[in-house]
């Protein structure tokens, strides 16, 4: 699976209030890489992630996975694209409050023809002992683990993570980053992490830095370090 991002332009607003938030973004991410999209608030990184995820549309350019272009898809095709290729992890967990941990993850499994084994994944996520709890009985880190489980159980080609540690403390943030790293190693999914935390780039295979809607740097990491060794 190769993710291709070609000449993406995105505007918000109308008339004299029309603002260009993405100004010709072009990049490729190879299969199995952890890629960090790094930049300050307002740089366009979450907008770019939403366009990759088919949540928003671009005015110009295209996104393609294995040559399959999003903008050529009708609504039903787009739904299938999201279902078959993508998993989402957000800053806020968006769990279903009256379902248990296991049931929240099973929701993701129902959407996939190639779903992972839920019980095995619960062990991988360190959630087996919590599988029968509902979200309000969990810590923030456990809720985020559940959200990652719901996304990854589909066995998606690409896992999109939008500020996945933004609502967590330092210790829990590192645990979640280690989990994302473990998921990448075990299942081989391509992972995109949007963050403003500069330290996270050191665990990535590829780093794309954005500012004012443009790519400032796009490079492969020469001396990648483990998430457990990150410090900020």
N, C-alpha and C positions, 0 to 999 in steps of 0.2 A: 504493500500500500504506500503510495506517495501522495502527499498532500501538496497541491499546487495552488499558490495564491498569485494571481496575475493582474497587475495594474488596477487595484481596487480603489475606487473613489466613492466616498459617502458624504452626503449633505444632509443637514437638518435645517428646518425653517423655510420660509418663503420670502420672495422679493428681496428687499434690502436687508432683511434679517437672515437671509440664507447663508449658512456657514459650512465650509468644507472641513469635515472632521477627519477624513482619511484622504490622503493626497497622492494616490498612485502607489499602493503597497504591492510589492512583488517579492515573493520568497517561496522556497520549496522546503518541505520537511520530509525526510526519508522515514521509511517504516521502522518502528521500534525505538525511535529517539524520544528522549525527554527534551522538549523545547520550551524555554522560558520566554514569555513576552513581557519585557520589562519596561517600565516607564512611569512617570508621575501621573497623578490624577489629571484627567483631561487630555492625555496623550493619544487616545484612540484605541488602546489595547483591548478593552472590553467590547467596544463596538466591532473591532475586527473579529474577536472570538464569536460574537453573536452572528456575524455574517458567515463565518465558517460553519457555525452550527445551524444555519438556515433559519435563524430566528429573525434576523433583519436582512434586507436586500441592499445590494450596492447599486449605485447609479451607473457605474462603469466597471469593467473588468469581470473576472470570474474566479470562482473557487472550484477545484476539481479534486476528486479522490479517484485515483487510477484512471484518470481521463474522463470521469463522469462529472459533467458540469452542472452545478446547482441551478444556474439561471435558466437552463433548458428544461427544467422539470416543472410539470404541472403540480397542483397541490397534493394530489394523492401520491405522486412520485416523490415529492419532497418529504412527505410523512414517512414513506418507506425508507428514504435515504437516512433520515434521522434515526429511525428505528433500527436499521440494519448496520449503520456505520458508526454512530455516535453515542457517547455517554457523557453526561453532564454532572459536574460537581460545582456547587455554588458556595458563596461565602456563608449564606444562611441556608439551613439544611433542607427546608421544604419537605420534611417528612410528614406522612399521614398520621395525625396524632392518635387516632384510635386503633391503629394497627401496631402489632409487635415489631421488634427488630427484624425477625425472620420474615414476617409478612410484608414489611416495607421492601425488603430485598426481593422477595418473590414477585412483587409488582413488576420489577424490572425484568425478571426472568420470563414472565408471561409474554413480554414484548419481543422475544428473540427466538429464532429457530436454532440458535447455536449456544444456548445459555449454559453457563457454568453450573456445576453442582452446588446448590445453595449451602448444604451442610459443610462441605469442604471449604467454601468461601468464608463461612462464619468462623471457622477455625483460623484461616489465614488472616482474617481481620481482627482476631482476638475478641470476637463477640459471642462465642459459643455460650458462655455462661450467662450472657445477657439476652439471649435470643427471644425469650418470652416476655421481656419488658417492653413497655410502651415508651415513646420518646421522652415524656416528662419525668421518667424515672432514670434517665441517662445524664451523664455529664456532657458538656459541649463536645469534647473529643470523641466520646462514644457516639454521639449523634452524627458527627462528621464521618466517622468510620462507617456508620450505617448508610449515610448518603453515598459514600464511595462504593460501598457494596451494591447498592441499588443500581449505580451506574455501570459498574464493572461486571455484574452478573450477566449482562447482555453479551459479554465478550466483544465489545465494540472495537472497530479498527482504530478509532481515535477517541481518547478521553480528554474532554475539555474541562479545565479546572479554573474557575474565575475567583481569584483571591481565596483559595481554599483554607488558608490559615488566618484570614483577616479578622475573624471573630474569636480567635483563640489566644491563650497565653503562650509564652515562649516555650515552655516545656511541652505542652500539648501540640503546638505548632510543629515542633521537631518530630514528634511521634507521627503526626499525619504525613509529613514529608517523607519520613522513612517508610511509611505504609505505601505511599504513592510510588516510591522507588522500588519497593518489594513487588508491587503489582506489575510494574514495568518489566522487572526481571523474570517474574514467573509466567506472565501471560503474553509478553511481547507487544502490548498495545502501544501505539504512538500516543504520547501525552503532551498536551499543551497546557502550560501553567501561566496564567496572567497574574502578575504581582507587581507591587511597587517596592518590595523588599529586595534590595540589591544583593544580599547574601545568598539568596536562593539560586542565583545564576550559577553558582559554583557546583551545584549538583546536576546541572543540565548537560546534555550532549551538544545542544545548540542554543544560542542566545540571540534573540532579536530585540533590540532596544528601539523604542519609539519615543518621539517627541514632536508635539504639534502636528500629529497626523502623518508623520513621515518616518521611515526607517533610518535611524542614525548609524546603527551597527547591526551586522548579521554575520555571526561567526560560529565555528565549532570550538568547543572547549578542549584545550590541549591537556590540562591536568585536572580532570573532573574529580571531585571528592564526594565521599558518602554523605548522605543527608544527616547522619548522626554526628558528623564532624563539623557541621555548619555552626557558625556563631555570629550573633548580632546583638 
